[in-house]
Amino acid sequence: MAKQVGVGIIGCGRISEFHALGFLAIPEKARIVATSDVVVQLAEDKAKQWGTQSYYSDYRKLLQRDDVDAVDILLPHHLHAEVAVSAAEAGKHVLCEKPIATTLEDADRIISAAKRHDIKLMIGHNYRFKANYMKMKEIIDEGTIGTVYSATAEGLGFRVALPADSWRYSLSKAGGGIFMSQGIHYCDLFRWLIGEEVKEVYGIAENFVNKTWEVEDNMLTLVRFKNGALGDIFCTNTEKKPYWDERVKIRGTKGTAVADWATGKLVLYSDEIPERLKGWASFSFGDPWKPSIAREVEHFVDCIIGDKEPFITGEDGKAALKIVLAAYQSAKTHKWIEIS
């Protein structure tokens, strides 16, 4: 593999801006060589903005290019499997935005294709690359807060107005509402931070405001891990405020760590070792979101160049999806759902 990875961006919506900035920040390692979007004018505009003249309305033409070593898939959820499998079959490495797919069968198709064609597959759970959560992971692994017994996450915001026919309102296209789009981040984050798999979940989904949507606008999910630890995740896109808000609290036998989006801080209480962290300590990171995507795409490129396994694998993406789908099943049946 050449030192500079040729990247094709498939899907040129809002999130593509942040991914592109990540690739553009590492010109010695990567370059964007082509774009694709069904709205061809959008693909053309982004291509010119990002320094290439190559753009397509059909992603399959992009996959035919010899100078495309890897693709970044930023499409509606139901299209992830089709495009990721096609990319793997074309010998292209794949960075796929979360969720990996909308069904476990499609997740398996993607994972199988990646293994069969020996390409790198990474799922875009960028929260693992947020500086506050990276520090939280370090603190947990050091044993500073002891054995984790509880985890809480809140994702709070207000949905920006989208067209009435937006794919995000469609169950068949999005696979779910706020919990599929946002809650899945915390499902992955909890697995990584705590280092335990989820045993069972209980979900409650509601449409409090957006009655015409096919998907939920609020959801509360209770989680029990295999080691007995408890968790809860609450996600909403109807909270009236001018900004997205997010808070994750991890409780251990020796202390507590709290990451807060609004303040850009990680606050820690520990009454145990190490000495430097006894009592309250605070770490400031600012807005951790944009840099997290830049770290994510650079890690993906580094894995290709260095022939390494990505930090967030297809199996990780499937594990997070499994939790989400179990929570939706629970919301329908009003029962705890065990995850096999």
C-alpha positions in Angstrom: 0.0 0.0 0.0 1.3 3.4 -0.9 2.0 5.8 1.9 -0.8 8.1 0.7 -4.2 6.5 0.8 -6.7 7.4 -1.9 -10.1 7.9 -0.4 -13.6 8.0 -2.0 -16.3 9.6 0.1 -19.7 8.0 -0.6 -22.5 10.2 0.7 -22.0 14.0 0.8 -24.4 15.1 3.5 -23.6 17.2 6.6 -21.5 14.6 8.3 -19.2 14.4 5.3 -17.9 17.9 6.0 -16.3 16.7 9.3 -14.9 13.5 7.8 -13.4 15.4 4.9 -11.7 17.8 7.2 -10.0 14.9 8.9 -8.6 13.5 5.6 -7.6 17.0 4.5 -5.7 17.5 7.7 -3.3 14.6 6.9 -2.2 15.2 3.2 1.0 13.2 3.8 -1.2 10.1 4.6 -4.4 10.5 2.6 -6.1 12.4 -0.2 -9.7 12.6 -1.3 -9.8 11.4 -4.9 -13.5 11.2 -5.6 -17.0 11.8 -4.2 -20.4 10.2 -4.8 -23.9 11.2 -4.0 -27.3 10.5 -5.6 -27.7 14.3 -5.7 -25.0 14.8 -8.3 -24.7 18.5 -7.7 -23.9 17.9 -4.1 -21.2 15.4 -5.1 -19.7 17.9 -7.6 -19.8 20.8 -5.1 -18.0 18.7 -2.4 -15.5 17.4 -4.8 -14.4 20.9 -5.8 -14.4 22.0 -2.2 -12.2 19.2 -1.2 -9.7 19.5 -4.1 -10.8 16.9 -6.7 -12.6 17.1 -10.0 -14.0 13.5 -9.8 -17.5 12.9 -8.7 -20.3 10.4 -9.4 -24.0 9.9 -8.8 -23.4 6.1 -8.9 -21.0 4.9 -6.2 -20.2 1.8 -8.3 -18.3 4.0 -10.7 -16.2 5.3 -7.9 -15.4 1.8 -6.8 -14.0 1.1 -10.3 -11.2 3.6 -9.8 -7.7 2.2 -9.3 -6.7 5.2 -7.2 -9.4 4.6 -4.6 -7.9 2.5 -1.9 -10.6 3.1 0.7 -14.1 4.4 1.0 -15.8 6.4 3.7 -19.5 5.4 3.7 -21.8 8.2 5.0 -25.2 7.1 3.7 -28.7 6.5 5.1 -28.5 3.5 7.4 -30.3 1.0 5.2 -27.7 1.5 2.4 -24.7 0.6 4.5 -24.7 -3.1 3.8 -25.1 -2.9 0.0 -22.3 -0.3 -0.4 -19.9 -1.8 2.2 -20.2 -5.3 0.7 -19.7 -3.9 -2.9 -16.7 -1.9 -1.7 -15.1 -5.0 0.0 -15.7 -7.0 -3.2 -13.9 -4.3 -5.1 -11.0 -4.6 -2.8 -11.5 -1.2 -1.1 -11.0 -0.7 2.7 -14.1 0.5 4.4 -14.9 3.1 7.0 -18.6 2.9 7.6 -20.6 5.4 9.7 -22.5 3.9 12.5 -24.8 2.0 12.7 -23.0 -0.8 10.8 -26.4 -1.8 9.4 -30.1 -1.9 10.4 -30.2 -5.7 10.8 -27.8 -8.3 12.3 -28.0 -10.2 9.0 -26.7 -7.2 7.1 -24.0 -6.7 9.7 -22.9 -10.3 9.2 -22.8 -9.7 5.4 -20.5 -6.8 5.8 -18.2 -8.5 8.3 -18.0 -11.7 6.1 -17.3 -9.7 3.0 -14.5 -7.8 4.7 -12.8 -11.0 5.9 -13.3 -12.8 2.6 -11.7 -10.0 0.6 -9.1 -9.2 3.3 -9.8 -5.5 3.6 -9.9 -3.2 6.7 -13.3 -2.6 8.1 -13.9 0.1 10.7 -17.2 1.4 12.1 -17.5 5.1 12.8 -18.2 5.1 16.5 -16.3 8.3 16.9 -17.2 8.7 20.6 -14.3 6.4 21.5 -12.1 9.1 20.1 -13.5 12.0 22.1 -10.8 13.3 24.4 -13.0 13.3 27.5 -14.0 9.6 27.0 -10.4 8.7 26.2 -9.4 10.2 29.6 -12.3 8.5 31.3 -11.1 5.1 29.9 -7.6 5.7 31.1 -8.9 6.5 34.6 -11.1 3.4 34.7 -8.3 1.2 33.5 -6.0 2.6 36.1 -8.4 1.5 38.8 -8.8 5.0 40.1 -12.6 4.7 40.6 -12.4 1.0 41.5 -14.8 -1.6 40.1 -17.5 -0.1 37.9 -21.0 -1.0 39.0 -23.1 1.7 37.2 -23.1 3.8 34.1 -25.5 6.5 33.0 -25.7 8.4 29.7 -27.9 11.2 28.5 -28.0 12.5 24.9 -30.2 15.6 24.9 -31.1 17.8 22.0 -33.7 19.2 19.6 -34.0 17.8 16.0 -33.2 20.4 13.4 -36.1 20.7 10.9 -35.7 18.2 8.1 -37.8 17.7 5.0 -41.0 15.8 5.8 -39.9 12.9 3.6 -36.4 12.6 5.3 -35.1 9.1 5.5 -34.5 9.7 9.2 -38.2 9.5 9.9 -38.6 6.2 8.1 -38.3 3.0 10.0 -37.3 0.9 7.0 -34.5 3.4 6.1 -33.2 4.5 9.5 -33.9 1.3 11.4 -35.1 3.3 14.4 -35.2 6.8 15.8 -33.1 8.6 18.4 -31.8 5.4 20.0 -30.6 4.0 16.7 -28.9 7.3 15.6 -27.6 8.4 19.0 -28.2 5.7 21.7 -26.0 3.3 19.7 -23.0 5.5 20.5 -23.5 4.9 24.2 -24.1 1.2 23.7 -20.6 1.1 22.1 -19.1 3.5 24.6 -20.3 1.5 27.6 -18.9 -1.8 26.2 -15.6 -0.1 25.7 -15.4 1.9 29.0 -16.5 -0.9 31.3 -14.9 -3.7 29.3 -18.0 -5.9 29.7 -20.7 -7.2 27.3 -24.4 -6.5 27.9 -26.5 -9.4 29.3 -30.0 -7.9 28.9 -31.9 -4.7 28.2 -35.3 -3.1 28.8 -36.4 -0.4 26.5 -39.2 2.2 26.6 -39.7 4.2 23.3 -42.2 7.0 22.8 -43.2 9.7 20.3 -44.0 12.7 22.5 -43.8 15.4 19.9 -43.3 14.1 16.4 -46.5 12.1 16.0 -46.1 11.6 12.3 -42.7 10.0 12.5 -42.4 6.2 12.1 -39.6 6.2 14.7 -39.3 7.2 18.3 -38.2 10.7 19.4 -37.5 9.7 23.0 -36.2 6.4 24.5 -35.0 5.2 27.9 -33.1 1.9 28.0 -32.0 0.0 31.1 -28.9 -2.2 30.7 -27.5 -5.1 32.8 -24.0 -6.2 32.1 -22.7 -9.8 32.3 -20.7 -8.9 35.4 -23.8 -7.5 37.1 -23.1 -3.8 36.6 -26.2 -1.6 35.7 -26.6 1.1 33.1 -29.2 3.5 31.8 -29.3 5.4 28.6 -31.8 8.2 27.9 -31.9 9.9 24.5 -34.2 12.6 23.2 -34.3 15.0 20.2 -37.2 17.0 21.6 -35.6 18.9 24.5 -35.9 22.6 23.8 -32.5 24.1 23.9 -30.2 25.7 21.4 -27.5 23.1 21.5 -26.8 19.4 21.8 -26.1 18.3 25.4 -24.5 15.1 26.6 -23.5 13.6 29.9 -21.9 10.3 30.8 -21.4 9.2 34.4 -19.5 6.1 35.5 -19.7 5.1 39.1 -17.2 2.8 40.8 -16.5 1.4 44.2 -13.7 4.0 44.8 -15.1 7.0 42.9 -17.1 8.6 40.1 -16.2 10.1 36.7 -18.5 12.5 34.9 -18.1 13.7 31.3 -20.1 16.8 30.4 -20.5 18.1 26.9 -21.8 21.6 27.8 -18.8 22.4 29.9 -16.3 20.4 27.9 -15.1 18.9 31.2 -14.4 15.5 32.7 -14.9 15.7 36.5 -13.5 13.0 38.7 -13.9 12.1 42.4 -11.7 9.5 43.9 -10.8 8.8 47.5 -8.2 6.2 46.5 -4.9 6.1 44.7 -3.2 7.5 42.7 -2.4 10.3 45.1 -2.6 13.0 42.4 -6.3 12.3 41.9 -7.5 12.1 45.5 -10.6 14.2 46.0 -12.1 16.2 43.1 -10.2 16.7 39.9 -11.3 18.4 36.7 -10.0 18.1 33.1 -11.0 20.5 30.4 -11.3 19.4 26.7 -13.5 22.0 25.0 -15.8 20.6 22.3 -14.6 17.0 21.9 -16.8 16.2 18.9 -15.1 17.5 15.8 -11.6 16.5 16.8 -13.0 13.0 17.5 -13.9 12.5 13.9 -10.5 13.7 12.7 -8.8 11.2 15.1 -11.2 8.5 13.8 -10.4 9.0 10.1 -6.6 9.3 10.8 -6.7 6.1 12.8 -8.5 4.4 9.9 -5.8 5.6 7.4 -3.0 4.5 9.8 -4.5 1.0 10.0 -4.4 0.8 6.2 -0.8 2.1 6.0 0.5 0.0 8.9 -1.6 -3.1 8.1 -3.2 -3.0 11.6 -6.7 -4.0 12.9 -8.9 -1.0 13.4 -9.8 0.1 16.9 -13.5 -0.3 16.2 -14.1 -3.5 14.3 -17.1 -4.8 12.4 -17.8 -7.1 15.4 -17.9 -4.0 17.7 -20.4 -2.4 15.3 -22.5 -5.6 15.4 -22.4 -5.8 19.2 -23.7 -2.2 19.6 -26.4 -2.9 17.0 -27.5 -6.0 18.8 -28.1 -4.0 22.0 -30.2 -1.4 20.1 -32.3 -4.0 18.4 -32.9 -5.9 21.7 -34.0 -2.6 23.3 -36.5 -2.1 20.4 -37.8 -5.6 20.9 -38.2 -4.9 24.6 -40.1 -1.7 23.9 -42.6 -3.7 21.8 -42.9 -6.7 24.2 -42.5 -4.8 27.6 -40.1 -7.5 28.7 -36.4 -7.7 29.5 -34.6 -9.1 26.4 -31.5 -11.2 26.9 -28.7 -10.7 24.5 -27.0 -13.9 23.3 
